[in-house]
């Protein structure tokens, strides 16, 4: 079948939910996505299918078997291959006209300015435990006035936070400072999902190990996170629809059939956040004690 790619035809079924003029606007937008793993890869492909015309993507990792349960680029044919290059191929296969620049060393101090050059939006797809890189990018976005969205897959649901120019900063919300990585992880988790909808059905708490920087995951959460982040991205890029920014957050859990919009003025300083962090520390301590006892 010999079919020539035509942008207007390829994304014509978006029209109705967006106008043709808005679709043309999306074609001219550039989005940066750091991390091409669990959520980052789906972020890229979802936004590509929305018709976004340009991307900067970053990842230094390669695909492994442990990625198969949730990462859209992880297949037998991609084992050992660089994630960014695999996802670049997949995205260009959707839209051959894409302008797509790959940062195959990940995001670092030396390239963060180039990574964010000319972008209209940053969508966070970094590994949960990539604390230094995440702080670097969010601080750079704030300095440059770039909207930033982070979406976390949590069990069989997802939580989304937006950080808008002039609004609450990433650091003000999470309060990482110079804390140990384990405390950063706890504050990140509690801050992402203050409603904690996912916690009640974690059947094996020992699978979450902050010390070893690993945790359980599902493709359900990754797909939902990408969908929620894409909806927020659409509103930000088109300047249409209300965008709830930090200290507001959004959390939807498909397993529990619940949606909650949270509000934590002061971020990590809010009394409920402090209480949730305290409870989290006790639970982690209990799980760690049981693990060592076993």
C-alpha positions as CSV (number, residue, x, y, z in Angstrom):
1,X,0.0,0.0,0.0
2,X,1.6,3.2,-1.2
3,X,0.2,6.1,0.8
4,X,1.8,9.5,1.0
5,X,1.8,11.1,4.5
6,X,-0.4,14.2,4.8
7,X,-0.5,16.0,8.2
8,X,-4.0,17.2,7.7
9,X,-5.4,13.8,6.9
10,X,-3.3,12.0,9.6
11,X,-4.7,14.1,12.4
12,X,-8.1,15.0,11.0
13,X,-9.9,12.9,13.6
14,X,-8.6,15.2,16.3
15,X,-10.7,17.9,14.8
16,X,-14.0,18.3,16.7
17,X,-12.2,18.1,20.0
18,X,-9.9,20.8,18.6
19,X,-10.6,23.2,15.8
20,X,-8.6,23.0,12.6
21,X,-6.9,26.2,13.5
22,X,-5.9,24.7,16.9
23,X,-4.6,21.6,15.1
24,X,-2.4,23.8,13.0
25,X,-1.2,25.5,16.2
26,X,-0.2,22.1,17.6
27,X,1.8,21.4,14.5
28,X,4.0,24.4,15.3
29,X,4.6,23.6,19.0
30,X,7.7,22.1,20.5
31,X,7.6,19.9,23.6
32,X,10.6,18.6,25.6
33,X,10.3,15.2,27.2
34,X,13.0,13.8,29.5
35,X,13.0,10.1,30.0
36,X,11.8,7.6,27.4
37,X,10.9,4.8,29.8
38,X,7.6,4.0,31.5
39,X,5.7,7.3,31.1
40,X,8.1,9.3,28.9
41,X,7.8,7.0,25.9
42,X,4.0,7.1,26.1
43,X,4.1,10.9,26.6
44,X,6.0,11.2,23.3
45,X,3.8,8.9,21.3
46,X,0.6,10.4,22.7
47,X,1.6,14.0,22.0
48,X,2.9,12.9,18.5
49,X,-0.6,11.5,17.8
50,X,-2.1,14.8,18.9
51,X,-0.1,16.4,16.1
52,X,2.5,18.2,18.1
53,X,5.2,19.0,15.5
54,X,8.5,19.1,17.3
55,X,10.2,17.4,20.2
56,X,13.4,17.4,22.2
57,X,13.7,14.0,23.9
58,X,16.4,12.7,26.3
59,X,17.4,9.4,27.8
60,X,20.8,7.6,28.2
61,X,19.4,4.2,29.1
62,X,18.8,1.0,27.0
63,X,15.9,-1.4,27.0
64,X,16.0,-4.5,29.3
65,X,13.6,-7.3,30.1
66,X,12.4,-5.7,33.3
67,X,11.0,-2.8,31.2
68,X,8.5,-5.1,29.4
69,X,5.6,-4.7,31.8
70,X,5.2,-1.0,31.2
71,X,7.4,0.6,28.6
72,X,6.0,1.0,25.1
73,X,9.3,0.8,23.4
74,X,10.4,-2.4,25.2
75,X,10.2,-5.4,22.9
76,X,12.4,-8.4,22.0
77,X,13.6,-6.6,19.0
78,X,14.6,-3.5,21.0
79,X,16.5,-5.3,23.8
80,X,19.8,-3.5,24.5
81,X,18.9,-0.6,22.2
82,X,19.0,3.0,23.3
83,X,15.5,4.1,24.5
84,X,15.7,7.5,22.9
85,X,16.6,6.2,19.5
86,X,13.9,3.5,19.6
87,X,11.2,6.0,20.6
88,X,12.5,8.5,18.0
89,X,11.9,5.8,15.3
90,X,8.4,5.1,16.7
91,X,7.4,8.7,16.8
92,X,8.8,9.5,13.3
93,X,6.9,6.4,12.0
94,X,3.7,8.2,13.2
95,X,4.6,11.6,11.8
96,X,7.5,11.5,9.3
97,X,7.5,15.3,9.3
98,X,8.4,15.6,13.0
99,X,11.3,17.8,14.0
100,X,12.9,15.7,16.7
101,X,16.2,16.2,18.5
102,X,17.6,13.4,20.6
103,X,19.7,14.0,23.7
104,X,21.2,10.6,24.2
105,X,23.2,11.4,27.2
106,X,20.1,12.3,29.2
107,X,19.7,15.8,30.6
108,X,22.6,17.3,32.5
109,X,24.1,20.7,33.5
110,X,25.9,20.9,30.2
111,X,23.0,20.4,27.9
112,X,19.8,21.5,29.8
113,X,19.8,24.9,28.1
114,X,19.9,23.3,24.6
115,X,17.3,20.7,25.7
116,X,14.9,23.5,26.6
117,X,15.8,25.8,23.8
118,X,12.7,27.1,22.0
119,X,10.3,24.6,23.7
120,X,6.7,25.6,24.6
121,X,6.3,22.9,27.4
122,X,8.3,20.4,29.4
123,X,6.7,17.0,30.2
124,X,8.5,15.0,32.9
125,X,9.1,11.4,32.1
126,X,12.2,10.9,34.2
127,X,12.6,7.8,36.4
128,X,11.0,8.3,39.9
129,X,14.5,8.3,41.5
130,X,16.2,10.7,39.1
131,X,16.3,13.4,41.8
132,X,19.2,15.6,40.5
133,X,18.1,15.6,36.9
134,X,14.5,16.3,37.8
135,X,15.4,19.3,40.0
136,X,17.8,20.6,37.3
137,X,15.1,20.6,34.6
138,X,12.3,22.0,36.8
139,X,14.6,24.8,38.0
140,X,15.6,25.6,34.5
141,X,12.0,25.6,33.3
142,X,11.1,28.1,36.0
143,X,14.0,30.4,35.2
144,X,13.0,30.3,31.5
145,X,9.3,30.7,32.1
146,X,8.5,27.3,30.6
147,X,5.4,25.5,31.8
148,X,6.2,22.0,33.2
149,X,4.0,19.0,33.9
150,X,4.9,15.9,35.8
151,X,2.6,12.8,35.7
152,X,3.2,9.8,38.0
153,X,1.9,6.3,37.4
154,X,0.7,5.1,40.7
155,X,-0.6,1.5,40.9
156,X,-3.5,1.4,38.5
157,X,-4.0,5.2,38.4
158,X,-2.0,8.4,37.9
159,X,-1.4,11.8,39.5
160,X,-0.6,15.0,37.7
161,X,1.0,18.3,38.9
162,X,1.5,21.4,36.7
163,X,4.1,24.0,37.5
164,X,3.3,27.2,35.7
165,X,5.4,30.4,35.2
166,X,4.9,32.7,38.1
167,X,3.2,30.0,40.2
168,X,4.5,27.8,43.0
169,X,7.9,26.3,42.2
170,X,8.9,22.6,42.3
171,X,11.2,23.2,45.2
172,X,8.6,25.2,47.2
173,X,6.1,22.4,46.7
174,X,8.3,19.4,47.5
175,X,11.0,21.0,49.7
176,X,13.8,18.6,48.8
177,X,16.7,20.9,49.7
178,X,19.8,18.8,50.6
179,X,17.7,15.9,52.1
180,X,18.9,12.3,51.7
181,X,17.5,10.5,48.6
182,X,15.1,8.3,50.7
183,X,13.5,11.4,52.1
184,X,13.3,13.1,48.7
185,X,11.6,10.0,47.4
186,X,9.1,10.0,50.3
187,X,8.3,13.7,49.8
188,X,8.0,13.3,46.0
189,X,5.5,10.4,46.5
190,X,3.4,12.2,49.1
191,X,3.5,15.4,47.2
192,X,2.5,13.8,43.9
193,X,-0.5,12.0,45.4
194,X,-1.7,13.6,48.6
195,X,-5.0,11.7,48.2
196,X,-3.1,8.4,48.4
197,X,-5.7,6.5,46.4
198,X,-3.3,3.8,45.3
199,X,-2.0,2.8,48.7
200,X,-5.0,0.7,49.8
201,X,-4.5,-2.1,47.2
202,X,-0.7,-2.5,47.3
203,X,-0.8,-6.3,48.1
204,X,3.0,-6.6,48.6
205,X,4.5,-3.5,50.3
206,X,8.0,-5.2,50.2
207,X,8.0,-4.6,46.4
208,X,8.6,-0.9,47.1
209,X,12.2,-0.4,48.2
210,X,13.4,3.2,48.4
211,X,16.9,2.1,49.5
212,X,17.3,0.0,46.4
213,X,15.4,2.6,44.3
214,X,12.8,0.3,42.9
215,X,9.1,-0.1,43.0
216,X,6.2,-1.9,41.5
217,X,4.5,-0.5,38.3
218,X,1.8,-1.3,35.8
219,X,1.2,-0.3,32.2
220,X,-2.3,0.8,33.4
221,X,-0.7,3.6,35.4
222,X,1.7,4.6,32.6
223,X,-1.1,4.9,30.0
224,X,-3.4,6.9,32.3
225,X,-0.5,9.2,33.3
226,X,0.2,9.9,29.6
227,X,-3.4,10.6,28.9
228,X,-3.8,13.0,31.8
229,X,-0.5,14.7,31.0
230,X,-1.5,15.1,27.3
231,X,-4.9,16.7,28.3
232,X,-3.0,19.2,30.5
233,X,-0.5,19.7,27.7
234,X,-3.3,20.4,25.2
235,X,-4.8,23.1,27.5
236,X,-1.4,24.7,28.1
237,X,-0.3,24.7,24.5
238,X,-3.6,26.0,23.2
239,X,-4.3,28.3,26.1
240,X,-7.8,26.8,26.4
241,X,-9.4,25.3,29.5
242,X,-8.5,25.7,33.1
243,X,-5.1,24.4,34.2
244,X,-4.9,23.5,37.9
245,X,-1.3,24.3,39.0
246,X,0.6,23.4,42.1
247,X,-0.3,23.5,45.0
248,X,-3.4,21.9,43.3
249,X,-3.0,18.4,42.0
250,X,-5.1,15.8,40.1
251,X,-5.3,12.1,41.0
252,X,-7.4,9.4,39.2
253,X,-7.4,5.8,40.2
254,X,-9.0,3.4,37.8
255,X,-8.9,0.4,40.2
256,X,-10.9,2.3,42.8
257,X,-12.9,4.3,40.3
258,X,-12.1,7.6,42.1
259,X,-10.9,11.0,41.1
260,X,-9.7,13.6,43.6
261,X,-8.4,17.2,43.0
262,X,-6.1,18.1,45.9
263,X,-5.0,21.4,47.3
264,X,-2.0,21.7,49.6
265,X,-1.1,25.4,50.2
266,X,2.5,25.6,51.3
267,X,3.2,22.2,49.6
268,X,5.4,20.1,51.9
269,X,4.8,22.5,54.8
270,X,1.1,21.9,54.8
271,X,0.0,20.0,58.0
272,X,-1.6,17.2,56.1
273,X,1.6,16.7,54.0
274,X,3.7,16.6,57.1
275,X,1.3,14.0,58.6
276,X,1.4,11.9,55.4
277,X,5.2,12.0,55.3
278,X,5.3,10.9,59.0
279,X,3.0,8.0,58.3
280,X,5.0,7.1,55.2
281,X,8.2,7.0,57.2
282,X,6.7,4.7,59.8
283,X,5.4,2.3,57.1
284,X,8.7,2.2,55.3
285,X,10.4,1.5,58.6
286,X,8.0,-1.3,59.3
287,X,8.5,-2.9,55.9
288,X,12.3,-2.5,56.2
289,X,12.3,-4.1,59.6
290,X,10.2,-7.0,58.3
291,X,12.5,-7.5,55.4
292,X,15.6,-7.6,57.5
293,X,13.9,-9.9,60.0
294,X,13.0,-12.3,57.2
